[in-house]
């Protein structure tokens, strides 16, 4: 079980696998007013930066689940580095359908709502692990501006314009699910740059170190096309944010 190899290559140097900076992750933690000993579940936890830094800064405890063996190993190492290995644990596994044995105060899925078949299903999945009054965290793209054509949407790596909503529509959709929006922290173009552009140096260094690898042509194609694609499409049209929700 693992994610497609291109992500393990291009994001191998990332600590945060979405368009958030460390500062935005810290802003999110502060905005939630986390109490010590709050239990947090993170489905699609990547390299564990959220759980590890929140365990250090707010004394939370938690569990992360991720399909990438590499990222899970990096998360475990990060917990040891920050001295929180006794507070957080990381499991290499499929987060789809995962429900915590013990109810948690915060259940999160930042940028991997495919695990529940979309936002609605993922919120339902996360809610199954929450105690009453707990907080759901959803990280999800939205359109900064509607793409003028379906081709532009595809250039943003969306299947179609209908895949995402504009921000007001996304916020309204949570209300229709009978959830209150408690907080939001949004990516900006700079944090998008840090997420996307950081891949390019990683891929180039991987190519220099692995010129004869059978996967090298795929990495080369990605490195060649991604800067222009990103600057033309994603950077201009696609937003991303984390939204804190509580059932009414």
N, C-alpha and C positions, 0 to 999 in steps of 0.2 A: 504494500500500500504506500503510495507516494503521489505527490503532485507532478504535473508535467515537468520534465527536466529543465526546460528553458527558465522556469521560475527559480529552481534551485541554483541555476547558474547565475542568472541576471540579478537576483536579489540575495545572493549569498553573503554580501557585505552589509545588508540592511539590518538595522535593529527594529525598525517599524515598517511593516509591509503594507502600508497604505499612505495616502498623501497627508500625513500628519508629521509634524516635527516633535522633538522632545518637549519643546515649550508648549505646544498645543495639547500634548498628552498630559502634561502637568496641569494646564489650565482646566482640562476636563476633570481630573481628579479633584482639584480644589472646588470646582463648581458643584460637584456631587456632595460635598460636605461629608465625606466618608468618616464613619466612626471607627475607632480601633476595634479589631476583631470581626469586622464585617467580612462575611464570606462572599467571594466573587467567583463566578464561573465564566470562563472565556472560551467560547466555541470558535475555533479557527484562530488560535492564539499566536501563531507565527513564532517569532523568536522570543516571545514572552516579555517584551519590554513593559507593557501595561501592568501586568501582575507584579513583576519584579520591582518596578519603581514605586508602585503604590504600596507594596508590602514594606518597602524601605521608608517611604515618606508618611504613610498613614496607618501602618501596622495592620493592614488587612491580611487575610489569608485567602488562598484560592487554588483553583485547579484550571489548567489550560489543556485543550485538546486540539491537536493539529495533525493533518495528514502527511506533512513533510517530515521525514525522518531527520533531515539536516536541521530544519528550523527547531524541531523539538530538542535535539541535542544542544543547539545553541542556547535555547531557553534555559535548559538545565544548568549550563555553564554560566549564564548570566545571573541566575539565582545564587550560585555559589560565589560569583564575583561580588555581588552586592550584599552578601551575608544574610540572605533571606531563604535559603534552601529549606529551612525548617518551617517556613510559612506557606510556600507555594510548591506545587507539583505539576509536572507536565507529562502528558500522555500522548504517545504516538498512536493515533487512531482516527477513525472516521467520526466527525462531530455530528453528522446527520443522525437524528434520532436520539442523541445522547441526553439523558436526564440525570441530574445529580442524585446520589443516594440520600444526601442531606440537603434540605432546603437552604437556599442562599439569599443574601440580601440584594445582590446585583448579579444579573445574568446578561452577558454581553455577546454580541456577534458583530465584529467590526469589519465589514467589507467581504463577508462570505455568506450572504443570505441565500445563496444557491443551496445551502445545506438543508433549508426548509422549503425549497421550491419557490423562493421569493420572500418578500418582506412579511406578508401575512402569515405564511407557514412558519417562518423563523420566529416571529413574535410568539406564536402559539407554542413552539418548541421551548423557547426560553422561559415562558410563563410557567411551564410544567416544573421547572426547578426552583421557582421563587416562593418564598414565604409571603403571606399577605402583607401588602404595603411595600413590597420589594420593587426595585427599579430594573427595567429593561433598557439596555443600551444597544442601539442599532446604528451601525455605520453603513451609509448607503449613498450612492451617487444620485445626483439630480442635474437637470439642465440649468446651467447659468443663463442660457438663452436657448430658445428652441432652434434646433438645426433647421436650416431652410429646405433641406432635402434628405431623403433617406440615405443617400450616399455619404453625406456629412456625418450622419449618425453612425454609419458603419465605420467611418474614419475614426470615430471615437471608440471603436471596438464594441459598440452596442449592436444588438441584432436589428433594432429598428428604433424610430423616434419613440414609439409606444413603450419601450423598455423602461424609461425613466420619466419622472414628473418634474415640472419646475418646482422651485422651493416652496412657494405657497401651497401648491397642490399636494406636495409630499407631506407637509405639516397637517393639512386638512385631512389627508388620508388616515393619519393616526387617530384623529378624533372620530372618524367614521368606524374605527375598530374599537371605540369606547375606551381610548387611552388619552390621558392628559399628557401634553408635552411639557416637561419640567425644565429642560435645558437643551441647548445645542451649542456645539463648538464646530466651526466650519473650517475646512481647508481653504487656502487662498492660492494664488498662482505661484507664490514662492514655495509654499509647502508641496505643491504639485511638482515644481521643478526639482526639489530635493528628493522626492520619491522617484520620479522618472529619470532625471538626468544622472542620478547616482548609478543607475544600472549600466550606463554606457561605459564608464571607466572599468567597472567590474567585468563586463563582457570583453572589452579589449584586452585586459590583463589575462583573462581566462584564455582567449584566443592565442595570445603570445606564449602562454605556458602549455597549451595543448594543441599545437598546429595539426597534428596527425589524428586527433580524435575524430571518430566517425560523426560526432555531433557538431563539429566545427562549422560546416556549411550552414547549418541552421542558426547558429549563434552569429555568424558573419552576416547572414541575411537580416537578422533582427537588428544588429548594430547599424547596418547600412540604412535601413528604412526608418527606424524609430525616431531619430531626432526630428526629421522633417514632418513625419506623421503627427507626432505629439504636438509640435509647435503649431501646426496647421489646424488640428482638430481638437484634441483633448484639452489643451491649455485654454482655448477660447470658449469652448462650449460646455465642458463638463465640470460640475461642482461635486463636492463630497463633504459629508459631515457626519458627526456622531450626535444622535438624538436620544435624550433620556426620557423615558416614558413610564407612566404608572397607570395601572388599571383604575377606572372610575368606580 
